[in-house]
Amino acid sequence: MKTYYFDHCASSPMLPRVVETMTELMKLQYANASALHRSGVEAMKLADRARSSVAERMGALPQEVVFTSGGTESNNLAIKGAVNKAARTIKHVIVSEVEHASVYECARQLEAEGVQLTVLPVDESGRVDPNDVARAIKKETVLVSVMHVNNETGTIQPIREIGEIVAGHPHVKFHVDGVQAIGKVPIDWKRWGVHLYTGSAHKFGGPKGAGFLLVKDGVELKPLFGGGNQEQGLRSGTLNVPAIVSMSQALRLTMESQNERRQRMYAMKRRLQDIVAKIPEFVVNGIPTDAVDPETLAAPHVVNISYPGMRPEVMIHMLETQGILVSTQSACSSKTLQPSRVLLAMGHNAERASGSLRISFGDEHGMEDIEILGERLVQVVSSLKTLERNMK
């Protein structure tokens, strides 16, 4: 039976050309880029070219690109780096209730260390009200962190509006976790007033273990750890040149095809939502299907649905027997089997928040795959209904 991988929010397959590039580089470019000999200099040149390429694609200056191991490190460097660098005795941080764990738990760690924390609510679609941001900022505030695209529901946050509010407070930095946004939705981070923007390679066809943090020129951070002073002193550690170069190639390929991909994925998303709407046991979480201009409110590659009262692991395993791979919540939280923190924050009850499935697709999918997915969802629901009747 053919397997259909619908878990791109957790990790996307590496693009074939990127696999070739990384394989070749691992054979040839094993020198330390900090070394002074010829091989080391050649490795650094490759890293510098990759930095310039990432900067060009992301609307940044080369010196504003800091290479990291991925989204979690970038988010922690942005948040803890900004807070620990701030010259204030009392410090205050603002995040939303629906942030990825690498932001949410990072903020909670800082709170345990004495930093004041405000966690902003969201509406039923998972969006932050910019007015809540404005009300939360105070003289002690050093950082606002709100994600671009939610990793469970695909909801797009009002980043531009929040950036305009933060811009009125020069003592506050604005961080955006853009891991689920890159290659899927338009990004103009500087124009939106963002100071720090996170990216992770394995979400856009690159290798795991590679990512970046865009740090606007003039913004100062305290490093997470000491070492060899690489990456302008912000991220010590030997540069993973094969992964960095491969990430830059994946980003280039992804951004070059972004417009075509977005339209194709939105069409698939609309079709999947139409199919789900005809399955009474399911409800769609996030931006409603009849929303005005939904493409400005939700990313094209993810659909979140719930079967209230049904354990998600049962659905996931039954779909897997049908060749369909999906997930529940984020991959970082899926093994906890707890109700989704994101869906609870959106006002849904525990049954709905516990019975959610996240379906996310990528470049390898077409409309035929969505039709097959729809058929398998119908089959699984039918089997589950039979099990429910037999248990009564």
LINDA-V90319 format. One record per residue. N is the residue number from 1. RES is the residue in one small letter. NEAR is the number of other C-alpha atoms within 10 Angstrom. Layout:
N_RES_NEAR ; N_RES_NEAR
//
This chain:
1_m_6 ; 2_k_7 ; 3_t_11 ; 4_y_19 ; 5_y_20 ; 6_f_25 ; 7_d_23 ; 8_h_23 ; 9_c_28 ; 10_a_20 ; 11_s_19 ; 12_s_22 ; 13_p_19 ; 14_m_20 ; 15_l_21 ; 16_p_11 ; 17_r_15 ; 18_v_22 ; 19_v_17 ; 20_e_12 ; 21_t_17 ; 22_m_22 ; 23_t_14 ; 24_e_12 ; 25_l_17 ; 26_m_14 ; 27_k_9 ; 28_l_12 ; 29_q_18 ; 30_y_14 ; 31_a_20 ; 32_n_18 ; 33_a_23 ; 34_s_16 ; 35_a_13 ; 36_l_11 ; 37_h_11 ; 38_r_11 ; 39_s_17 ; 40_g_17 ; 41_v_16 ; 42_e_17 ; 43_a_24 ; 44_m_20 ; 45_k_14 ; 46_l_18 ; 47_a_22 ; 48_d_17 ; 49_r_15 ; 50_a_21 ; 51_r_24 ; 52_s_19 ; 53_s_20 ; 54_v_27 ; 55_a_19 ; 56_e_13 ; 57_r_15 ; 58_m_21 ; 59_g_15 ; 60_a_21 ; 61_l_17 ; 62_p_18 ; 63_q_16 ; 64_e_23 ; 65_v_24 ; 66_v_21 ; 67_f_26 ; 68_t_26 ; 69_s_20 ; 70_g_22 ; 71_g_28 ; 72_t_21 ; 73_e_23 ; 74_s_28 ; 75_n_29 ; 76_n_19 ; 77_l_25 ; 78_a_31 ; 79_i_29 ; 80_k_21 ; 81_g_18 ; 82_a_24 ; 83_v_22 ; 84_n_18 ; 85_k_15 ; 86_a_20 ; 87_a_10 ; 88_r_12 ; 89_t_7 ; 90_i_13 ; 91_k_21 ; 92_h_23 ; 93_v_27 ; 94_i_21 ; 95_v_23 ; 96_s_23 ; 97_e_22 ; 98_v_28 ; 99_e_22 ; 100_h_25 ; 101_a_16 ; 102_s_17 ; 103_v_27 ; 104_y_18 ; 105_e_13 ; 106_c_17 ; 107_a_24 ; 108_r_18 ; 109_q_13 ; 110_l_19 ; 111_e_16 ; 112_a_10 ; 113_e_9 ; 114_g_12 ; 115_v_20 ; 116_q_17 ; 117_l_18 ; 118_t_19 ; 119_v_17 ; 120_l_18 ; 121_p_19 ; 122_v_19 ; 123_d_12 ; 124_e_17 ; 125_s_20 ; 126_g_27 ; 127_r_22 ; 128_v_24 ; 129_d_16 ; 130_p_20 ; 131_n_11 ; 132_d_13 ; 133_v_23 ; 134_a_15 ; 135_r_8 ; 136_a_17 ; 137_i_20 ; 138_k_14 ; 139_k_11 ; 140_e_16 ; 141_t_24 ; 142_v_26 ; 143_l_25 ; 144_v_24 ; 145_s_25 ; 146_v_28 ; 147_m_27 ; 148_h_27 ; 149_v_27 ; 150_n_28 ; 151_n_27 ; 152_e_32 ; 153_t_30 ; 154_g_27 ; 155_t_26 ; 156_i_26 ; 157_q_23 ; 158_p_19 ; 159_i_24 ; 160_r_18 ; 161_e_16 ; 162_i_24 ; 163_g_24 ; 164_e_16 ; 165_i_17 ; 166_v_23 ; 167_a_16 ; 168_g_10 ; 169_h_15 ; 170_p_8 ; 171_h_14 ; 172_v_22 ; 173_k_25 ; 174_f_25 ; 175_h_29 ; 176_v_27 ; 177_d_27 ; 178_g_24 ; 179_v_29 ; 180_q_28 ; 181_a_24 ; 182_i_22 ; 183_g_23 ; 184_k_22 ; 185_v_22 ; 186_p_14 ; 187_i_17 ; 188_d_13 ; 189_w_22 ; 190_k_17 ; 191_r_11 ; 192_w_18 ; 193_g_21 ; 194_v_25 ; 195_h_21 ; 196_l_27 ; 197_y_27 ; 198_t_30 ; 199_g_28 ; 200_s_31 ; 201_a_29 ; 202_h_25 ; 203_k_27 ; 204_f_30 ; 205_g_28 ; 206_g_31 ; 207_p_27 ; 208_k_18 ; 209_g_17 ; 210_a_26 ; 211_g_28 ; 212_f_26 ; 213_l_27 ; 214_l_29 ; 215_v_22 ; 216_k_19 ; 217_d_14 ; 218_g_8 ; 219_v_12 ; 220_e_14 ; 221_l_19 ; 222_k_19 ; 223_p_20 ; 224_l_15 ; 225_f_13 ; 226_g_13 ; 227_g_12 ; 228_g_12 ; 229_n_14 ; 230_q_17 ; 231_e_17 ; 232_q_11 ; 233_g_16 ; 234_l_21 ; 235_r_24 ; 236_s_18 ; 237_g_16 ; 238_t_15 ; 239_l_22 ; 240_n_21 ; 241_v_25 ; 242_p_23 ; 243_a_25 ; 244_i_29 ; 245_v_27 ; 246_s_27 ; 247_m_32 ; 248_s_25 ; 249_q_23 ; 250_a_27 ; 251_l_25 ; 252_r_19 ; 253_l_17 ; 254_t_21 ; 255_m_19 ; 256_e_13 ; 257_s_13 ; 258_q_17 ; 259_n_14 ; 260_e_9 ; 261_r_20 ; 262_r_20 ; 263_q_14 ; 264_r_18 ; 265_m_23 ; 266_y_18 ; 267_a_15 ; 268_m_23 ; 269_k_23 ; 270_r_14 ; 271_r_16 ; 272_l_18 ; 273_q_18 ; 274_d_13 ; 275_i_17 ; 276_v_19 ; 277_a_14 ; 278_k_11 ; 279_i_15 ; 280_p_9 ; 281_e_17 ; 282_f_20 ; 283_v_18 ; 284_v_18 ; 285_n_26 ; 286_g_25 ; 287_i_23 ; 288_p_14 ; 289_t_15 ; 290_d_7 ; 291_a_9 ; 292_v_10 ; 293_d_9 ; 294_p_16 ; 295_e_16 ; 296_t_14 ; 297_l_20 ; 298_a_23 ; 299_a_27 ; 300_p_27 ; 301_h_28 ; 302_v_27 ; 303_v_25 ; 304_n_24 ; 305_i_24 ; 306_s_23 ; 307_y_22 ; 308_p_18 ; 309_g_14 ; 310_m_17 ; 311_r_18 ; 312_p_24 ; 313_e_18 ; 314_v_13 ; 315_m_22 ; 316_i_20 ; 317_h_16 ; 318_m_20 ; 319_l_19 ; 320_e_16 ; 321_t_14 ; 322_q_19 ; 323_g_17 ; 324_i_21 ; 325_l_19 ; 326_v_22 ; 327_s_24 ; 328_t_28 ; 329_q_29 ; 330_s_20 ; 331_a_14 ; 332_c_11 ; 333_s_15 ; 334_s_15 ; 335_k_11 ; 336_t_9 ; 337_l_14 ; 338_q_13 ; 339_p_23 ; 340_s_25 ; 341_r_19 ; 342_v_24 ; 343_l_27 ; 344_l_19 ; 345_a_20 ; 346_m_21 ; 347_g_16 ; 348_h_17 ; 349_n_13 ; 350_a_16 ; 351_e_17 ; 352_r_23 ; 353_a_28 ; 354_s_26 ; 355_g_25 ; 356_s_31 ; 357_l_26 ; 358_r_26 ; 359_i_25 ; 360_s_27 ; 361_f_24 ; 362_g_24 ; 363_d_17 ; 364_e_11 ; 365_h_15 ; 366_g_14 ; 367_m_15 ; 368_e_10 ; 369_d_16 ; 370_i_19 ; 371_e_15 ; 372_i_14 ; 373_l_22 ; 374_g_18 ; 375_e_13 ; 376_r_19 ; 377_l_21 ; 378_v_17 ; 379_q_15 ; 380_v_19 ; 381_v_19 ; 382_s_14 ; 383_s_12 ; 384_l_16 ; 385_k_13 ; 386_t_11 ; 387_l_11 ; 388_e_11 ; 389_r_8 ; 390_n_8 ; 391_m_7 ; 392_k_5
//
